[in-house]
C-alpha cells in the first residue's frame, strides 16, 4: 500500500512538473509566435516587431505615434552620436519656431508647391481667428532664410553652419511607424556660404558624414548618389541621398543633403557685402536625418525573433539574467556582475519573477546585444555564460574576465553584423545571395538550439573556430573577384568553386543542425515506448479507452 501511494504521489508530482514546464514553454514561445515571419508577410513582420519590442504605441491622433522609452532611447543614442560628429565639423545648434506665416512660406514658389499638399494649418488662436494662417513647420528653410537676412551683413559673418533638433508635421495619407508618420523627429541643418564651391563642399561633407555614421554606428551599408531633378527637394539645385537595402530587397532613403545654390537667398533677400564692398547672394545647403533610421535598423538587422540592435545605439547593451534567482547568493552575484559590467557598457539586471526562458525570449525580442546568464553552478565555479544576440554564440567566462569579455563580444558582434550585411550588399548575384541567405538561416537555427541547450556548445567548436571564419574568408575572396571589370577564366573558375563550396558548407551545417536534435529524438522515442507500456499495463490501449478514464 505504501509503495502504491508513493507511486501515485510520484506520478502526480511528475505531471505537475510537466504541466509547469509546458506552461513556461508556452509563455516563452508566446512572444515569438506573436511575430509574423518576414518571409510570410514582411510588412506585418515589421509592424509586429515594432509593437512587441515596445518601441511605439498608437495614439488618439491618427497618423501619429507614441514613442515609448526603448524607442526614444534608441533615438537619443543616434542623436548623441550624430550631434558629436556635427560639432566636429563646426556645426552649432539653434531652435526655430514651429509656426511659419503663410506669407513667408509662399516666398519661394517651388518650395511652397512641393509642400502644399502636406501642410497642416493653424487658423485660430484661442477663440479668435488669426489674421494670417500659420503652417506647422514641415521643414524650416523659410524660417532660416528670414533669420539669415538680418543676421548676415558682411563676408565676415560667413559661413553660418546651424542645425536644429525638432519635430516636423507632414500630413501623410498613409502612415507606418517610424517610416512615415504625420509628426516625426529629425535634425535639419541649414548653412549659408559666400561661394557656390563652399556650399557644394558642405553638401558633400554632410552626405559623407551620414554614410559613415550609418556604416560605422548602425552597421548599415549605404549607397550614395544624386537624385533626379524630378525627385530632388523642392527648391534645391541638387539633392544627394544615402540609400540602404532592406531585408525585402527594397531601398530606403536614410538621409539627404541638398545644395540650394542662391535660389532661396534671392527669394528672401539674403545678401552680404564681399571684400570688394559689393553685394552678393549667399549660397545655402540643408541636410537631414529622421527617426526613419530606427525603421531602417529594424528592417536591416531584425529577424523572426525580433530586434537585433547594433551595440552602439542599443539602450541596454548587456542584460544580466539570474538563473534560479531565489537560491542563496544568486541575486547578490548577479547584482555584482551587473555593477562590474556597468563600468564598460550600459548594463541592466532582470530581477523580475518571470522564468529564465521568458527573459531570454524578451531579451531577444528587444534586440539587446548581449545576455549574461548567472546561476548557482556558475557562481560555484566563479563564472558566467555570455550569449550574443546576433549569432547566439555562447561563451563561458570567469567573473574576473567578464567585463573585458563583454566589451570584446560587443565589438565582435558589431563587426560581424557589418560584415554579413556588407557581403550580402556587395555580391549582386541572385543565386549566390540565396546560398548565403540559406546559410544564415541554418546557422541561426543552430544557435537557437544551442541557446536552449547549452550542453551542445562544445559540439560547435569547429564550426565557430574554423568553418565560419573560413566562410567569411571565401566571401571576401568572392567579393574581390566579383569587382574585377574583366572576368577571365581563372576568376570565373574560382567563383564557381566558391559557390560549390557554399553548397557543401550549407549541407554540412544542415547535418549539424539535424544532429543537435538527435538527443531530443531519442528522448521522444523513449518516452513514447514507456507511454505505450504504461497504457498497456493500465488496460488503456485500443478499445479499452471506452471503458476507463485517465
N, C-alpha and C positions, 0 to 999 in steps of 0.2 A: 504493500500500500504506500509505504514511504517513497519507494523508488518511483511509483506511478505518479505521485503528487509532484515529486521533484522533476520528473519528465514533463509533466503538464506545465509546471512553472517555467522550465527552460524554453518550451515551445512558445508559450505566451510571451516570455521575455524576448525571444528571438524575433517574433512577429512585431513586437513593439519597436525593436531596434530597426528592423527592416522598414517599418512604416515611417519612422522618424527619418531614416536615410532617404527614403523615396520623397518625403515631404521636402527635405533640404534640397535634393536634386531638382525637384520641380521648381523650387524657388530660384535656384541657380540658373536654370535654363530659361526662366521667365523673361529675364532682361534680353537675352539674345533672340529668343523666339519672337519678341516684340519688334524685331528689326527685319524688315523685308530684305531678302537677298538682293544685292546690287545687280546680279545677273538677271533676276526676275523682273525687277522694276527699279531702275536707277533713281528716278525722281522720288519714288516713295521711300526707297532706302535712305536718301538724303534727308527727307523730312523726318523719318523715324529716328535717325541718329541725332539730329538737331534737338528733337524733343526729349528722347530718352537719356541723352547725355546732359540734359538740363542746362542747355546753353541759352534757350529762349522760352518765352511763353507768348501766347497770342493775347492781344489786348482788346478792349472795347472799341478802340479806334480802328476801323477797317483799314487793312494795308500797313498797319504799324505793329511793331513787335516790342515786347518787353525783353531786354537783355538781362539775363539772370547773372548771379555772381560769377560763375565759372566763365560764361561767355564774355562778360565785361573784363574779367581778369586777363583773358587772352588778349583783348583789345588794348588793355593797359600795357602789357608787356610789348606788344607791337609798337605802341605809341612811344614808350620809353626808348626803345632801340632806334626807331626812326628819328625821333627828336634829337637823340645824341648825334646821329650821323648828319642830320641837317645842320646842327650848330657847328660841327667841324668844318662845314663849308661856308660859314659866315651868316647863316640864317638867324633871324630874330623873330620871336613870337609876338603877335598882336591879337586883338579881338575886335571884330566889326559888329555893328548892329545886325539883328536878324531880319529887320524890315527894310525894304527898298521902295522908295516912292516910284509910282508908275512912270512919272516924267523922266526919272533918272534911268530906269530900265530901258526906255524907248530911245535913248540917245544913240545906241549902236544898233542899226537896223537888222543886220544878220543875226546878231546875238538875241534880240528880243523875239525874232521869228523862230529861232531854234528852240527857245524855251517856253514860248507862249502856251502850248498845249499842256505843259506840266506844272504851270504856276498855280499856287494857292494864294487867294487874295483875302486881305482883311479890309472890310468896308465899314465896320462900326468900331468905335472906341467907347466902351461902356454902353450907354443908351443913345449916343449921338452918332449920326452918320458922318464919316470922315469926308473932308473936302476933297481929298485925293486918295485913291486906292493905294494900299501898301501891299506889296507881294512879300510872302515869307520866302527868304532867300533860297533860290535853287542853286546858286553859286554867287560869288561875291566880286566878280570883275568890276561891275559898275561902281560898287562902294569903294573899292581900292582906287579906281581912277579918280573918283570925286575927291578922295583923300589926297592922292598924289598931286593933283593940280595946284593945291595950296602949299603942300609940303616941299615940293621940288621947284627951285627957282634957278639954281646955278649948277654947272657941271660939278661943283664941289659937293653937291647934295647927292650925287650918284656914286655907285649904284644903291638902290633900295632893295633889300632882299628880305621880305617879310613872309610869314606863314601864320595861319591860324588853325587851331583845332576846334571844331564846332560840329553842329548838325545842320543838315540842309533838308528841304522838303521838295519833292518832285511827285506830282500826282499821277503815279503809275497806275495803269489799268489792271495789270496782272502783277502780283507780288509773290515773292518767295523769301523765306528768312535769310538774311544776310546778303543774298544775291540781288534782290530788287525789292525795296520797300519804300513807302511814301516818305518816311523820315529815316535818315541814316547818318551815322557818324563818319567823319573824314577829316583829313587835313587838306588845306588848299594853300599852296604857295603862290605869291604874286610878287614879281620883281620888275624893276624899272632900270634901264641901262642907257648909256649915252650912245652906243652904236649897235648896229644890227649884228655885228660879229660877236659882241659881248652877250647879246641876248641869245643867239644861237648856241654859244658855248655853254651858257647856263641851262638851256633846254636839254642839251645832250648830257650835260653833267648830272642833272637830276634823273634823267632816264636811266643812266648807268647806275646811279645810286639805288634806284628802285630795283633794278635787275640784281645787283649784288646783294641787296637785302633779302630778296626772295630766295636766292640760291644759297646764301650763307646762313641765314637765320631760320627761314621757313622750309629749307630743303626742297624748294620747288624750282625745277628748271624752267626757264622762260625763253621766249624768242622775242627779240627786239625788232621793231620795224616802224615804218611810217604809214599812217592811214591814207586812204584815198581822199580826194577832195570831197567826195560825197559823204564820207564817214567822219571827216575832221570836225573838231569842235567849232560851234557856231561863232564866227568872227575871227577865227585863227588863220594865220598864214599856213601853218603846218602843225599837224598833231602826230606825236610819236607815242608808241604804246609798247607795253610788255604783255605777251600772251602766254598763258600756261595751259598745259594739256591735262584734262580731267580723266578720271577712270573710264568714262563712257566714250572717250575719243573726241570730245568736243573741246574747243579752245575757250578760255575765259579771259576777258580783258582784266588785267590785275593792277594796272597803273598807267597813267597817261601824263605826258609832258607836252605843253603847247607853246609854240612861238607865235606871238600876236603881231610881230612886226610893229609898225607905228599906227595901225588902224584904230585901236581904242584910244590912243593918245590924241589923234586928230579929232575923234568924235567928242572927246571930253576936254580938249584944250590943255593937255599935259605937256608943257614945254619947259625948256631950260635954256639959259644963256651959256654958250660954249666959251672956250678960251679966247676966241676971236670976237667975243661980245655979240655973237649972232644967235638968234632964237632957233632952237631945234626941237623937234618932237622926240620924246623918249621912245625906246623900243622895249616891249614888255614880254614877259613869259608868265605862264601859270602851269602848275603841276599838282597832281593829287592822287591819294590812295584812300580807300574806304574800308568799312567793315566787311566789304565783299571778300577781302583777304581771308576772313575766317571761313567763308564758304569754300574758298579755294583749298585751304588746308584740309577741310573735311573731305572734299572730293578727290584730292590727290593722294592723301595718305590713309584715309579711313578704310576699314574692311567690314566684313559682315558681323563682327563683334562690337563695332562702334568706332570711336575716335582713335586715331594714332597721332599724338601731338609731338611735334619737334620739341626736344627738351628745352630749348632756349626761350620758348614762349609759353610753355606749359605752366598753368597756375601752381600745380603741385608736381614737382619733378620726381619725388620718391615717396611712396606710401608704405608705411610700416604696418604690417598686419600680424598681430599676435595670434598664435595657434594655441587652443586650449587656455584662453586668457584668464580663466578663473582659477587656474592652478597656481600655487605659491611661486612667486618670483617671476612669473611670465610677464605680467604687465609692467613691473618695475624694469625688467630687462628691455622690454620694447620701448619704454619711455627713454631709457638711457641711449638706446640705438638712435631714436629719433632726434635726441638732443645732439648727438655726435654728427649726424647727417646734416642737421640744421646749420652747421658751420660751413658746409661746402655746397649746399643746394637748398631748394625750397622743399622741405620735408614735412610730412604730416603723419600722425598716428591715428589709425582707425580703431578706436576703442568702443565702437558700438557693439550691441549684443547680437548682431547678425552672425550667421555661420561663416566660417572662413571661405567656403565655396561661393557664397553670395558676395562676400567682399572682393574675391578675385574677379568675379564677373563684373562687378561695379567698377573696379579699377580699370578693367579692360574697356568697358563702355565709355568711361570718361577719358580714356587715352593717356592715363598717367604713365610716363615713360618707364619707370622702374618700380617694382614691387619688392619689398623685403619681408620675408616670412621668418617668424621667430617663435619657436615652440619649446616645450620642456627639454626635448633631446638636444635641440640646438644650443640651449643655454648650458646644458650639462657639458657639451663639447666646446663651449666658448665660441660659437659660430652662428651665422645666419645664412639664409638662402636668398639670393638676388635673382629676380626674373625680369627680363626685358619685355616691354610691350610689343615692340616692332617685330622681333624674331622669336619671342617666347623662349629664348635661350636662358638656361639657369646656371648659376654659379654658387658654390658653397664657399663662404668667406669668413675668416675669423673676425671677431668683434674689433680687434685692433686694426685690421686692414680694411674694415668696412667702408669708412668714409672715402678713402682713396679709391677703392674698387668701384663704388657707386659713381664717382666722378669719371672714372675710366669707362664704365659702361655707358654713361650718358654721352660721352664723346664718341664712343664706338657706334652707339645707336644712331646718332645724328649722321655720322659718316656713312653708315650702312644705308640709311634712308636716302641720302643724297645719291649714293652710287646706284642703287637699284632703279631709281626713277630716272637718273641720267642715262643709264643703259637703255631703258625702255624708250626714252625720248630720242636717243641718238641712233638707234637701229630701226630704220623705217620698214623693213620687210615684214609683211603680214605673217608669213609662215614662221619665221624665227621668233617674232613677237609672241605668237601663240604658244610656242615652246617655252619661252621664258615665263609667260603667264601661268602655264600649267605647272612649271617647276615651283613658282611662288606659292601656288595653291597647295601642292603636295607638302612642301616644306612647312607651310603654315599649319597644316593639319598634324604633321609630326610633332611640332612644338606645342600645339594644343593638347595633344595626347601626353606629352612629357610634363606639361603643367599639371594635368590631372593625376599623373602617376610619375612622380619624380624618380622613382626607383629605376626607370628605364634610361635615365640621362647618361649613365656610363656607356650604354649601347650606342649613343650618338656621338661619341668622342671622335671617331674617324671622320664622320660627316662634318663636324664643326672644325676639326683641326686640318683637314685635307680637302675633302670633296667640295665644300662650299667656297673656300678660298681659291681652289683651282677653277671652279666655275666662274668666279669673278675675273680671274686672270684670262680665261678663254673669252669672256665677253669683252674685256678690254682689247684683246687682240683683234676680235671681230670688228669692233668699232673702228679701230685704226685702219684696218684693211678696207672697210666699207667706205671710208672717207677718201680713198685714193681716186683721183679722176680717171685713171686708166686701170681697168680691171683685167689684168693679164691672166694667163693660165695658172700661174703659181698662186695668185691671190684667190681666184675662183675656187681652185682645188682646196686651199687651206680653209676658206669659208665653209665649203661643203663638208669638210672633215669636222669642223667645229659644230655645224648643225647636226651632223650624225652623232657626235659625242653628246650633245644636249639630249638627244633621244635616249642614248644609253644611260645618261645620268637620271633622266626622268623615270626610266624603267627601274633603275636601282633604288631611287628614292621611293617609288611606289611600292616596291617589295619591302623596303624598310618600314614603310607605313603599315603594310599588311602584317609584318612580323611583330610590331609593337602591340597589336591587338590579339596576339596568339594566346597569351595568358587568359585574357578575357574569354576567348572562345573555349579554352579548356575548362574554365570555371563554369561557364554556362552549360557545357556538355555534362560536366559532373553533377551540377545542380539538377538538370533535367533527369539524369539517371536516378539520383536519390529521390526526386519527387515522384517518379513513376513507381519506385519501390514502396515508398510510404503510402501512396494511394492504393496500391495493390493490397498492402497489409491491412489497410482500413476498409477494404472492400468497396473502394470508391472509384473503380475503373469501369469502363463500358456502361452497361445498363444499370449498374449499382448506383449511379448518380440519381436515379429516380427514387431510390429507397432511403438514401441518407443525405444528411446535410453536413457541410464542413463546419 
